[in-house]
Amino acid sequence: AENARVAGMMDIETYADLRELRKRVADKLGISASELERAAAPMESIYAIADHTRCLAFMLADGVIPSNVKEGYLARLIIRRTLRLMKELGMRESLKDIMNIQVEFLEGHYPEIREHHEHILNIIDLEEHRYAKTVARGRRIVEKTIKYLRKDNKSEMPLEILIKLYDSHGIPPETIKEIAEESGFNVKIPDNFYTLVAEMNEAETEISEEDLHLDYPQTELLFYARPDLEFEASVMGVYEDGVILDRTLFYPEGGGQPSDTGYIEADGCRIRIKHAEKIGNVVLHRTDDEICLKPGETVRGCIDSDRRLQLTRNHTATHLIVAAARRVLGDHIWQAGAQKGVKSSRIDLSHYRRITQGELDEMERLANEYVMRNIPLDVRWMDRDIAEKRYGFILYQGGVVPGSMIRVVEIPGVDVQACAGTHVNRTGDIGLIMINRTERIQDGVERIEFSAGASAIELMQKNRDILRESADVFKVTPSQLPRTSERFFTEWKALRNEVSRLKEEMASLKILEVRDRVEDLNGLRVIIDTVEADMDEMKNMALELTESAEAVVLANFEGQIVGAASDDAVKMGLRINEVISSAAGVLGGGGGGKPHLAQGAGKRKDKIHEALEEARSSLESFGR
């Protein structure tokens, strides 16, 4: 209590080193700093565990997923720091047990904690197991690092190495110190170690780049109000390879949705629009064609209807998949990125573990259920403050959008987001949704690739064709394919094992045949011969034959040659790799390996006997 009272009177910000602060407190109390640390450290750890678990409860409830990047890194850092403190205190409880006590205490006051109780404990349990694996493999990494440092005549581990071992491999500095001290290597851990690591990972390189500015009036965006595919507009100007119009139906790339394509024309002049982009409030229509339009000219524009429809379907399908993922995986799911396409699209979701096939199937079923409900979309512009008050920050699943007025896309009872993309009028307009595959693109982020509408039907038909063709190979129906494939695979494995067994028996017979052909070359016992065997067989044979001879050289009539030397021969100075390299040169090729085992090959198969004679000459010279 006296320590807390005195320490509370000090401004910790003025002390760069916690040791200095403790010394000041110890002096006030009339004891040594080491005595103070022994008495206060356990209580400090207990308070730190309570504070860390409280912080984690809110972080995980807010959707933060422990990972190796950004806020996820900070969550993992806190979890592992808490686990280390628990170990130092000799606590037998798991972090999941402690976290459960903290969550039960908080959920009475914070509904968001109560709603995510099971999710929080699942993440903590998973991270605790990951940490245990990290510590288990850490000893080997630390010992290897110390070995290299000693080669550089270092007796203390540099801070940057200490941070790297924690940052890259997750090995706590305290664990590193324990392992190092066992071998007499010094490790000094700064009191602000975890602060240094956190600051290093929070730092992001900012690239300042002057924005392109087009000095034209704001382009009127027609695609929000009109579902038309053709429009008339006036040419405002030309910039590089682009045309600027006073109004447009071309959707400019943004929010993960590619731009529309199509053409604009006037008086026999037509140019193909390959890309539209929004620069400030001006839409620039880019083309590879020669621009034959002039400012003030009236043009007719036409967009590619099939492309627009597919992009629109895929964009709305993205909202349905995110909604389905939140239903299946939990409310912690947050969109980490998206890219819509014509044939397929992808959505990146924050999640703490791999998505199972069963979960994917349920997400796909739910998304298609939303489609079949044919729910009308409610799309409107709203004041940002009113929208946030009504819907909360779930609006920004696709990222925070600028402006005081935001476009809200709501699928009643399913999903709501602030979104500037194009959307269908009703979910039924999307058609079939198929989830193609999933992959983990980084720690804590799952990528889902999917198709919608006509592209989903094409994919379904393609998969059906593959299934039918595979079934035809086995002369069975598609429904019999899994069982038939399993049977053939089992039989193939059995035959492969039988072939391996027979090869071993043949090799044994070949060894028996060759073993008696030992000859003496000036006191060196050698076996030099041709055999009917491949490279791997010859290597195994050569190694086994070194029990009968000090040097073995075998070759086949495919222009391959192998050599092996016994341990005693290597100790005497024999380098079989040099012998094989010289022999392979006769074959017009090369060879290499180690002093006790080497191989070589060449295209001059007719020179195999000359190559063996070259090997014989080399070994005979060594015998002398």
C-alpha positions as semicolon CSV with decimal commas, in nm:
position;residue;x (nm);y (nm);z (nm)
1;A;0,000;0,000;0,000
2;E;0,283;0,237;0,083
3;N;0,447;0,156;-0,252
4;A;0,124;0,240;-0,438
5;R;0,083;0,564;-0,244
6;V;0,436;0,685;-0,309
7;A;0,445;0,564;-0,672
8;G;0,113;0,736;-0,736
9;M;0,270;1,069;-0,645
10;M;0,531;1,032;-0,919
11;D;0,496;1,126;-1,284
12;I;0,594;0,806;-1,464
13;E;0,622;0,990;-1,797
14;T;0,937;1,166;-1,668
15;Y;1,119;0,833;-1,618
16;A;1,254;0,658;-1,925
17;D;1,340;0,346;-1,725
18;L;1,104;0,178;-1,480
19;R;1,407;0,076;-1,275
20;E;1,480;0,441;-1,205
21;L;1,125;0,497;-1,086
22;R;1,141;0,194;-0,859
23;K;1,466;0,316;-0,711
24;R;1,306;0,651;-0,628
25;V;1,013;0,475;-0,462
26;A;1,247;0,239;-0,274
27;D;1,449;0,535;-0,144
28;K;1,128;0,694;-0,018
29;L;1,039;0,371;0,163
30;G;1,389;0,320;0,298
31;I;1,447;-0,020;0,134
32;S;1,653;-0,148;-0,157
33;A;1,516;-0,151;-0,511
34;S;1,552;-0,532;-0,527
35;E;1,348;-0,572;-0,208
36;L;1,078;-0,347;-0,349
37;E;1,067;-0,540;-0,675
38;R;1,039;-0,877;-0,499
39;A;0,753;-0,748;-0,284
40;A;0,562;-0,552;-0,548
41;A;0,616;-0,755;-0,868
42;P;0,354;-1,028;-0,795
43;M;0,086;-0,771;-0,716
44;E;0,180;-0,567;-1,024
45;S;0,139;-0,882;-1,235
46;I;-0,204;-0,955;-1,086
47;Y;-0,324;-0,603;-1,163
48;A;-0,175;-0,627;-1,513
49;I;-0,359;-0,955;-1,581
50;A;-0,687;-0,798;-1,469
51;D;-0,627;-0,493;-1,687
52;H;-0,515;-0,697;-1,991
53;T;-0,815;-0,932;-1,979
54;R;-1,053;-0,637;-1,952
55;C;-0,887;-0,474;-2,254
56;L;-0,906;-0,803;-2,450
57;A;-1,274;-0,844;-2,373
58;F;-1,355;-0,514;-2,543
59;M;-1,111;-0,562;-2,830
60;L;-1,244;-0,907;-2,920
61;A;-1,606;-0,801;-2,876
62;D;-1,540;-0,517;-3,123
63;G;-1,432;-0,768;-3,387
64;V;-1,053;-0,743;-3,355
65;I;-0,894;-1,076;-3,455
66;P;-0,547;-1,160;-3,314
67;S;-0,297;-1,167;-3,599
68;N;0,045;-1,039;-3,702
69;V;-0,072;-0,707;-3,847
70;K;-0,223;-0,379;-3,726
71;E;-0,472;-0,392;-3,438
72;G;-0,470;-0,773;-3,453
73;Y;-0,102;-0,765;-3,363
74;L;-0,174;-0,559;-3,051
75;A;-0,441;-0,809;-2,944
76;R;-0,196;-1,100;-2,983
77;L;0,074;-0,906;-2,799
78;I;-0,158;-0,849;-2,500
79;I;-0,269;-1,215;-2,495
80;R;0,088;-1,345;-2,494
81;R;0,201;-1,089;-2,236
82;T;-0,085;-1,203;-2,010
83;L;0,010;-1,569;-2,053
84;R;0,367;-1,488;-1,957
85;L;0,258;-1,305;-1,642
86;M;0,040;-1,600;-1,545
87;K;0,334;-1,836;-1,585
88;E;0,557;-1,615;-1,368
89;L;0,292;-1,623;-1,095
90;G;0,271;-2,002;-1,118
91;M;-0,100;-1,994;-1,198
92;R;-0,250;-2,332;-1,289
93;E;-0,565;-2,188;-1,445
94;S;-0,582;-2,138;-1,820
95;L;-0,619;-1,792;-1,967
96;K;-0,959;-1,905;-2,094
97;D;-1,066;-1,965;-1,730
98;I;-0,945;-1,621;-1,622
99;M;-1,105;-1,460;-1,926
100;N;-1,437;-1,626;-1,848
101;I;-1,435;-1,471;-1,498
102;Q;-1,359;-1,127;-1,648
103;V;-1,629;-1,157;-1,915
104;E;-1,890;-1,270;-1,662
105;F;-1,806;-0,964;-1,453
106;L;-1,828;-0,721;-1,746
107;E;-2,132;-0,857;-1,928
108;G;-2,372;-0,731;-1,664
109;H;-2,279;-0,373;-1,757
110;Y;-2,189;-0,411;-2,125
111;P;-2,439;-0,594;-2,351
112;E;-2,185;-0,617;-2,635
113;I;-1,962;-0,828;-2,412
114;R;-2,251;-1,061;-2,325
115;E;-2,337;-1,109;-2,694
116;H;-1,981;-1,216;-2,777
117;H;-1,908;-1,426;-2,466
118;E;-1,855;-1,757;-2,650
119;H;-1,666;-1,591;-2,936
120;I;-1,420;-1,425;-2,694
121;L;-1,348;-1,753;-2,515
122;N;-1,304;-1,940;-2,845
123;I;-1,040;-1,693;-2,962
124;I;-0,856;-1,698;-2,628
125;D;-0,853;-2,079;-2,625
126;L;-0,716;-2,092;-2,982
127;E;-0,448;-1,828;-2,913
128;E;-0,343;-2,006;-2,593
129;H;-0,277;-2,327;-2,788
130;R;-0,090;-2,136;-3,059
131;Y;0,127;-1,971;-2,795
132;A;0,215;-2,311;-2,642
133;K;0,333;-2,435;-2,984
134;T;0,534;-2,117;-3,036
135;V;0,718;-2,157;-2,705
136;A;0,783;-2,527;-2,776
137;R;0,963;-2,453;-3,103
138;G;1,127;-2,139;-2,963
139;R;1,412;-2,317;-2,784
140;R;1,565;-2,447;-3,108
141;I;1,542;-2,103;-3,274
142;V;1,695;-1,923;-2,974
143;E;1,980;-2,172;-2,940
144;K;2,060;-2,137;-3,310
145;T;2,056;-1,756;-3,281
146;I;2,292;-1,762;-2,981
147;K;2,528;-1,990;-3,173
148;Y;2,555;-1,739;-3,458
149;L;2,597;-1,445;-3,218
150;R;2,884;-1,622;-3,045
151;K;3,053;-1,676;-3,381
152;D;3,050;-1,295;-3,412
153;N;3,211;-1,273;-3,065
154;K;2,897;-1,129;-2,906
155;S;2,824;-1,204;-2,539
156;E;2,492;-1,015;-2,516
157;M;2,187;-1,033;-2,741
158;P;2,127;-0,701;-2,927
159;L;1,787;-0,542;-2,871
160;E;1,698;-0,561;-3,241
161;I;1,754;-0,941;-3,237
162;L;1,543;-0,973;-2,922
163;I;1,261;-0,780;-3,088
164;K;1,295;-0,981;-3,410
165;L;1,268;-1,314;-3,225
166;Y;0,948;-1,193;-3,062
167;D;0,806;-1,013;-3,365
168;S;0,883;-1,281;-3,627
169;H;0,859;-1,599;-3,419
170;G;0,641;-1,494;-3,123
171;I;0,902;-1,601;-2,863
172;P;0,859;-1,392;-2,544
173;P;1,175;-1,209;-2,431
174;E;1,150;-1,371;-2,086
175;T;1,160;-1,715;-2,249
176;I;1,458;-1,608;-2,459
177;K;1,638;-1,491;-2,145
178;E;1,573;-1,821;-1,964
179;I;1,707;-2,029;-2,254
180;A;2,007;-1,799;-2,301
181;E;2,105;-1,806;-1,932
182;E;2,117;-2,187;-1,944
183;S;2,412;-2,158;-2,182
184;G;2,569;-1,856;-2,012
185;F;2,455;-1,597;-2,267
186;N;2,341;-1,255;-2,148
187;V;2,002;-1,106;-2,242
188;K;1,883;-0,767;-2,114
189;I;1,511;-0,692;-2,147
190;P;1,413;-0,321;-2,143
191;D;1,120;-0,242;-1,913
192;N;0,941;-0,085;-2,210
193;F;1,008;-0,382;-2,442
194;Y;0,643;-0,443;-2,535
195;T;0,587;-0,071;-2,589
196;L;0,881;-0,065;-2,832
197;V;0,738;-0,363;-3,023
198;A;0,389;-0,212;-3,037
199;E;0,519;0,123;-3,159
200;M;0,726;-0,047;-3,427
201;N;0,423;-0,234;-3,562
202;E;0,193;0,068;-3,543
203;A;0,428;0,273;-3,757
204;E;0,318;0,285;-4,119
205;T;0,503;0,441;-4,407
206;E;0,299;0,720;-4,553
207;I;0,360;0,808;-4,916
208;S;0,261;1,163;-4,988
209;E;0,157;1,212;-5,343
210;E;0,006;1,517;-5,502
211;D;-0,351;1,441;-5,611
212;L;-0,447;1,492;-5,971
213;H;-0,696;1,774;-6,003
214;L;-0,918;1,837;-6,306
215;D;-1,053;2,190;-6,326
216;Y;-1,400;2,105;-6,457
217;P;-1,751;2,125;-6,313
218;Q;-1,876;1,824;-6,117
219;T;-1,991;1,535;-6,335
220;E;-2,358;1,446;-6,291
221;L;-2,384;1,076;-6,203
222;L;-2,685;0,931;-6,382
223;F;-2,643;0,565;-6,283
224;Y;-2,790;0,616;-5,935
225;A;-3,122;0,752;-6,060
226;R;-3,156;0,590;-6,403
227;P;-3,122;0,221;-6,490
228;D;-3,082;0,315;-6,861
229;L;-2,798;0,187;-7,075
230;E;-2,778;0,486;-7,311
231;F;-2,755;0,859;-7,244
232;E;-2,673;1,192;-7,404
233;A;-2,412;1,431;-7,271
234;S;-2,198;1,727;-7,365
235;V;-1,820;1,707;-7,398
236;M;-1,660;1,933;-7,135
237;G;-1,300;1,866;-7,234
238;V;-1,023;1,617;-7,315
239;Y;-0,743;1,522;-7,079
240;E;-0,459;1,296;-7,200
241;D;-0,633;0,973;-7,311
242;G;-0,967;1,060;-7,152
243;V;-1,290;1,246;-7,223
244;I;-1,478;1,454;-6,965
245;L;-1,858;1,479;-6,997
246;D;-2,108;1,692;-6,810
247;R;-2,307;1,379;-6,717
248;T;-2,250;1,004;-6,741
249;L;-2,397;0,659;-6,696
250;F;-2,049;0,504;-6,681
251;Y;-1,982;0,381;-6,327
252;P;-1,624;0,484;-6,232
253;E;-1,411;0,223;-6,055
254;G;-1,451;0,237;-5,677
255;G;-1,541;0,036;-5,368
256;G;-1,393;-0,278;-5,520
257;Q;-1,624;-0,255;-5,823
258;P;-1,457;-0,223;-6,166
259;S;-1,575;0,053;-6,397
260;D;-1,826;0,017;-6,677
261;T;-1,705;-0,010;-7,035
262;G;-1,879;0,083;-7,360
263;Y;-1,852;0,364;-7,613
264;I;-1,943;0,726;-7,685
265;E;-2,009;0,863;-8,034
266;A;-2,108;1,173;-8,228
267;D;-2,144;1,236;-8,603
268;G;-1,973;0,916;-8,716
269;C;-1,697;0,940;-8,453
270;R;-1,704;0,651;-8,207
271;I;-1,449;0,581;-7,933
272;R;-1,439;0,278;-7,709
273;I;-1,431;0,352;-7,334
274;K;-1,205;0,101;-7,165
275;H;-1,210;0,252;-6,816
276;A;-1,384;0,524;-6,616
277;E;-1,237;0,678;-6,302
278;K;-1,344;0,949;-6,065
279;I;-1,091;1,225;-5,997
280;G;-1,235;1,449;-5,731
281;N;-1,591;1,512;-5,852
282;V;-1,504;1,466;-6,220
283;V;-1,539;1,136;-6,412
284;L;-1,266;1,075;-6,670
285;H;-1,358;0,831;-6,951
286;R;-1,034;0,673;-7,076
287;T;-0,984;0,522;-7,422
288;D;-0,715;0,366;-7,641
289;D;-0,874;0,516;-7,954
290;E;-0,785;0,846;-8,114
291;I;-1,011;1,107;-7,954
292;C;-1,212;1,270;-8,232
293;L;-1,450;1,465;-8,005
294;K;-1,436;1,836;-7,930
295;P;-1,553;2,042;-7,629
296;G;-1,916;2,150;-7,656
297;E;-2,008;1,859;-7,883
298;T;-2,314;1,650;-7,794
299;V;-2,247;1,277;-7,773
300;R;-2,442;0,960;-7,718
301;G;-2,302;0,712;-7,468
302;C;-2,377;0,344;-7,438
303;I;-2,251;0,108;-7,167
304;D;-2,188;-0,266;-7,192
305;S;-2,512;-0,402;-7,049
306;D;-2,392;-0,758;-6,983
307;R;-2,089;-0,635;-6,791
308;R;-2,294;-0,387;-6,587
309;L;-2,552;-0,655;-6,501
310;Q;-2,291;-0,906;-6,388
311;L;-2,104;-0,648;-6,179
312;T;-2,431;-0,532;-6,024
313;R;-2,532;-0,888;-5,937
314;N;-2,190;-0,964;-5,790
315;H;-2,190;-0,646;-5,584
316;T;-2,526;-0,719;-5,422
317;A;-2,423;-1,084;-5,379
318;T;-2,123;-0,960;-5,177
319;H;-2,361;-0,800;-4,928
320;L;-2,555;-1,125;-4,897
321;I;-2,242;-1,334;-4,840
322;V;-2,117;-1,097;-4,570
323;A;-2,458;-1,116;-4,402
324;A;-2,457;-1,496;-4,427
325;A;-2,103;-1,510;-4,285
326;R;-2,209;-1,305;-3,982
327;R;-2,500;-1,543;-3,927
328;V;-2,285;-1,857;-3,958
329;L;-1,949;-1,747;-3,813
330;G;-2,052;-1,473;-3,568
331;D;-2,099;-1,099;-3,536
332;H;-1,724;-1,046;-3,514
333;I;-1,703;-1,091;-3,891
334;W;-1,588;-0,771;-4,058
335;Q;-1,518;-0,702;-4,423
336;A;-1,144;-0,655;-4,474
337;G;-1,156;-0,600;-4,850
338;A;-1,345;-0,689;-5,165
339;Q;-1,306;-0,705;-5,541
340;K;-1,604;-0,751;-5,769
341;G;-1,560;-0,908;-6,110
342;V;-1,761;-1,025;-6,408
343;K;-1,687;-1,398;-6,387
344;S;-1,605;-1,416;-6,018
345;S;-1,563;-1,189;-5,717
346;R;-1,393;-1,213;-5,382
347;I;-1,461;-1,092;-5,032
348;D;-1,204;-1,083;-4,748
349;L;-1,339;-1,141;-4,398
350;S;-1,174;-1,110;-4,058
351;H;-1,195;-1,445;-3,881
352;Y;-0,975;-1,616;-3,623
353;R;-0,962;-1,961;-3,782
354;R;-1,004;-2,138;-4,116
355;I;-1,360;-2,160;-4,247
356;T;-1,471;-2,522;-4,270
357;Q;-1,646;-2,671;-4,572
358;G;-1,959;-2,717;-4,364
359;E;-1,960;-2,347;-4,274
360;L;-1,907;-2,252;-4,639
361;D;-2,198;-2,472;-4,744
362;E;-2,425;-2,310;-4,486
363;M;-2,318;-1,960;-4,595
364;E;-2,390;-2,048;-4,956
365;R;-2,731;-2,191;-4,860
366;L;-2,821;-1,880;-4,659
367;A;-2,710;-1,642;-4,936
368;N;-2,928;-1,826;-5,188
369;E;-3,214;-1,826;-4,941
370;Y;-3,194;-1,445;-4,932
371;V;-3,201;-1,449;-5,312
372;M;-3,511;-1,668;-5,320
373;R;-3,691;-1,439;-5,075
374;N;-3,671;-1,176;-5,352
375;I;-3,628;-0,897;-5,097
376;P;-3,661;-0,544;-5,240
377;L;-3,356;-0,326;-5,170
378;D;-3,402;0,007;-4,994
379;V;-3,143;0,249;-5,136
380;R;-3,142;0,613;-5,025
381;W;-2,920;0,907;-4,939
382;M;-2,912;0,993;-4,568
383;D;-2,750;1,243;-4,337
384;R;-2,445;1,067;-4,189
385;D;-2,536;1,142;-3,826
386;I;-2,892;1,015;-3,871
387;A;-2,772;0,700;-4,050
388;E;-2,513;0,621;-3,782
389;K;-2,768;0,676;-3,505
390;R;-3,016;0,443;-3,674
391;Y;-2,782;0,164;-3,792
392;G;-2,454;0,205;-3,602
393;F;-2,106;0,157;-3,743
394;I;-2,206;-0,168;-3,913
395;L;-2,273;0,074;-4,199
396;Y;-1,901;0,082;-4,271
397;Q;-1,844;-0,288;-4,341
398;G;-1,697;-0,189;-4,676
399;G;-1,495;0,098;-4,527
400;V;-1,575;0,451;-4,413
401;V;-1,718;0,666;-4,693
402;P;-1,661;1,044;-4,717
403;G;-1,921;1,321;-4,705
404;S;-2,195;1,440;-4,474
405;M;-2,455;1,266;-4,693
406;I;-2,403;0,894;-4,746
407;R;-2,576;0,641;-4,971
408;V;-2,728;0,367;-4,757
409;V;-2,804;0,029;-4,918
410;E;-3,034;-0,176;-4,697
411;I;-3,156;-0,528;-4,759
412;P;-3,427;-0,531;-4,490
413;G;-3,370;-0,794;-4,225
414;V;-3,043;-0,903;-4,386
415;D;-2,779;-0,632;-4,428
416;V;-2,718;-0,259;-4,433
417;Q;-2,409;-0,075;-4,557
418;A;-2,300;0,266;-4,672
419;C;-2,221;0,180;-5,034
420;A;-2,180;0,375;-5,358
421;G;-2,187;0,071;-5,588
422;T;-2,455;-0,041;-5,831
423;H;-2,717;-0,285;-5,702
424;V;-3,012;-0,488;-5,825
425;N;-3,365;-0,380;-5,733
426;R;-3,453;-0,709;-5,563
427;T;-3,235;-0,992;-5,433
428;G;-3,408;-1,229;-5,673
429;D;-3,246;-1,041;-5,963
430;I;-2,906;-1,182;-5,858
431;G;-2,981;-1,540;-5,952
432;L;-2,769;-1,832;-5,834
433;I;-2,478;-1,767;-5,592
434;M;-2,193;-2,021;-5,580
435;I;-1,901;-2,007;-5,337
436;N;-1,604;-2,141;-5,533
437;R;-1,328;-2,162;-5,275
438;T;-1,170;-2,006;-4,970
439;E;-0,810;-1,935;-4,869
440;R;-0,630;-1,772;-4,580
441;I;-0,453;-1,470;-4,728
442;Q;-0,300;-1,357;-4,399
443;D;-0,327;-1,432;-4,032
444;G;-0,683;-1,352;-3,928
445;V;-0,821;-1,288;-4,278
446;E;-1,016;-1,542;-4,490
447;R;-1,076;-1,480;-4,860
448;I;-1,394;-1,618;-5,018
449;E;-1,421;-1,639;-5,396
450;F;-1,772;-1,664;-5,543
451;S;-1,975;-1,627;-5,861
452;A;-2,328;-1,499;-5,914
453;G;-2,590;-1,500;-6,188
454;A;-2,490;-1,625;-6,534
455;S;-2,126;-1,682;-6,430
456;A;-2,243;-1,905;-6,143
457;I;-2,447;-2,113;-6,387
458;E;-2,143;-2,141;-6,618
459;L;-1,932;-2,257;-6,324
460;M;-2,197;-2,509;-6,218
461;Q;-2,209;-2,650;-6,570
462;K;-1,829;-2,664;-6,590
463;N;-1,812;-2,855;-6,260
464;R;-2,082;-3,091;-6,387
465;D;-1,881;-3,153;-6,706
466;I;-1,569;-3,231;-6,502
467;L;-1,769;-3,472;-6,289
468;R;-1,918;-3,641;-6,595
469;E;-1,582;-3,671;-6,774
470;S;-1,420;-3,815;-6,461
471;A;-1,701;-4,068;-6,425
472;D;-1,662;-4,167;-6,791
473;V;-1,293;-4,245;-6,734
474;F;-1,393;-4,507;-6,475
475;K;-1,700;-4,619;-6,673
476;V;-1,934;-4,544;-6,382
477;T;-2,215;-4,298;-6,307
478;P;-2,127;-3,967;-6,132
479;S;-2,289;-4,089;-5,810
480;Q;-2,053;-4,389;-5,807
481;L;-1,742;-4,178;-5,868
482;P;-1,635;-4,111;-5,505
483;R;-1,644;-4,480;-5,407
484;T;-1,479;-4,589;-5,732
485;S;-1,203;-4,326;-5,702
486;E;-1,135;-4,435;-5,345
487;R;-1,114;-4,801;-5,452
488;F;-0,874;-4,725;-5,739
489;F;-0,660;-4,505;-5,515
490;T;-0,640;-4,775;-5,247
491;E;-0,543;-5,034;-5,510
492;W;-0,285;-4,795;-5,657
493;K;-0,123;-4,741;-5,317
494;A;-0,110;-5,114;-5,258
495;L;0,052;-5,173;-5,600
496;R;0,298;-4,889;-5,540
497;N;0,401;-5,047;-5,210
498;E;0,435;-5,384;-5,382
499;V;0,654;-5,229;-5,653
500;S;0,872;-5,070;-5,385
501;R;0,903;-5,404;-5,207
502;L;0,998;-5,582;-5,529
503;K;1,253;-5,311;-5,611
504;E;1,412;-5,364;-5,270
505;E;1,429;-5,738;-5,331
506;M;1,581;-5,682;-5,676
507;A;1,831;-5,441;-5,528
508;S;1,927;-5,701;-5,268
509;L;1,979;-5,959;-5,543
510;K;2,186;-5,712;-5,745
511;I;2,396;-5,635;-5,437
512;L;2,460;-6,005;-5,381
513;E;2,565;-6,032;-5,745
514;V;2,804;-5,737;-5,727
515;R;2,937;-5,781;-5,372
516;D;3,181;-6,055;-5,472
517;R;3,344;-5,836;-5,738
518;V;3,573;-5,656;-5,494
519;E;3,914;-5,580;-5,638
520;D;4,231;-5,440;-5,487
521;L;4,372;-5,117;-5,633
522;N;4,705;-5,059;-5,462
523;G;4,565;-5,148;-5,119
524;L;4,222;-4,987;-5,174
525;R;3,930;-5,229;-5,182
526;V;3,690;-5,115;-5,459
527;I;3,386;-5,231;-5,654
528;I;3,344;-5,091;-6,007
529;D;3,065;-5,227;-6,225
530;T;2,761;-5,164;-6,443
531;V;2,415;-5,254;-6,313
532;E;2,057;-5,243;-6,437
533;A;1,918;-4,989;-6,193
534;D;1,805;-4,626;-6,182
535;M;1,986;-4,346;-6,001
536;D;1,810;-4,389;-5,665
537;E;1,863;-4,764;-5,668
538;M;2,231;-4,720;-5,751
539;K;2,279;-4,475;-5,462
540;N;2,122;-4,717;-5,214
541;M;2,325;-5,006;-5,352
542;A;2,650;-4,809;-5,343
543;L;2,601;-4,707;-4,981
544;E;2,523;-5,061;-4,873
545;L;2,822;-5,200;-5,067
546;T;3,062;-4,977;-4,870
547;E;3,029;-5,245;-4,599
548;S;3,225;-5,475;-4,832
549;A;3,451;-5,220;-5,006
550;E;3,611;-4,887;-4,925
551;A;3,500;-4,731;-5,254
552;V;3,213;-4,820;-5,489
553;V;3,140;-4,687;-5,840
554;L;2,827;-4,807;-6,023
555;A;2,691;-4,700;-6,362
556;N;2,395;-4,784;-6,586
557;F;2,359;-4,767;-6,961
558;E;2,148;-4,449;-6,940
559;G;2,463;-4,246;-6,885
560;Q;2,426;-4,223;-6,507
561;I;2,703;-4,292;-6,256
562;V;2,714;-4,308;-5,875
563;G;2,996;-4,335;-5,623
564;A;3,018;-4,401;-5,249
565;A;3,307;-4,416;-5,003
566;S;3,327;-4,570;-4,658
567;D;3,385;-4,354;-4,349
568;D;3,739;-4,489;-4,313
569;A;3,820;-4,402;-4,675
570;V;3,689;-4,050;-4,631
571;K;3,902;-4,010;-4,318
572;M;4,204;-4,120;-4,524
573;G;4,131;-3,838;-4,769
574;L;3,925;-4,003;-5,043
575;R;3,676;-3,763;-5,207
576;I;3,438;-3,974;-5,412
577;N;3,270;-3,659;-5,547
578;E;3,593;-3,570;-5,727
579;V;3,616;-3,921;-5,870
580;I;3,257;-3,909;-6,002
581;S;3,296;-3,556;-6,140
582;S;3,597;-3,670;-6,343
583;A;3,418;-3,983;-6,468
584;A;3,103;-3,789;-6,562
585;G;3,320;-3,558;-6,770
586;V;3,401;-3,856;-6,995
587;L;3,025;-3,890;-7,052
588;G;3,009;-3,528;-7,165
589;G;2,830;-3,422;-6,848
590;G;2,909;-3,337;-6,490
591;G;2,868;-3,460;-6,137
592;G;2,890;-3,361;-5,775
593;G;2,793;-3,446;-5,423
594;K;2,971;-3,509;-5,095
595;P;3,299;-3,692;-5,015
596;H;3,106;-4,006;-4,911
597;L;2,832;-4,005;-5,181
598;A;2,815;-3,846;-5,529
599;Q;2,636;-3,882;-5,859
600;G;2,682;-3,769;-6,217
601;A;2,541;-3,808;-6,567
602;G;2,613;-3,731;-6,931
603;K;2,462;-3,775;-7,277
604;R;2,748;-3,994;-7,412
605;K;2,592;-4,328;-7,308
606;D;2,834;-4,515;-7,537
607;K;3,124;-4,394;-7,319
608;I;3,003;-4,562;-6,999
609;H;3,292;-4,815;-6,991
610;E;3,546;-4,536;-7,053
611;A;3,389;-4,343;-6,764
612;L;3,431;-4,641;-6,532
613;E;3,793;-4,674;-6,642
614;E;3,845;-4,306;-6,557
615;A;3,703;-4,376;-6,211
616;R;3,927;-4,680;-6,178
617;S;4,233;-4,469;-6,269
618;S;4,143;-4,205;-6,010
619;L;4,096;-4,464;-5,735
620;E;4,417;-4,642;-5,831
621;S;4,607;-4,316;-5,800
622;F;4,461;-4,265;-5,452
623;G;4,570;-4,617;-5,355
624;R;4,928;-4,532;-5,435
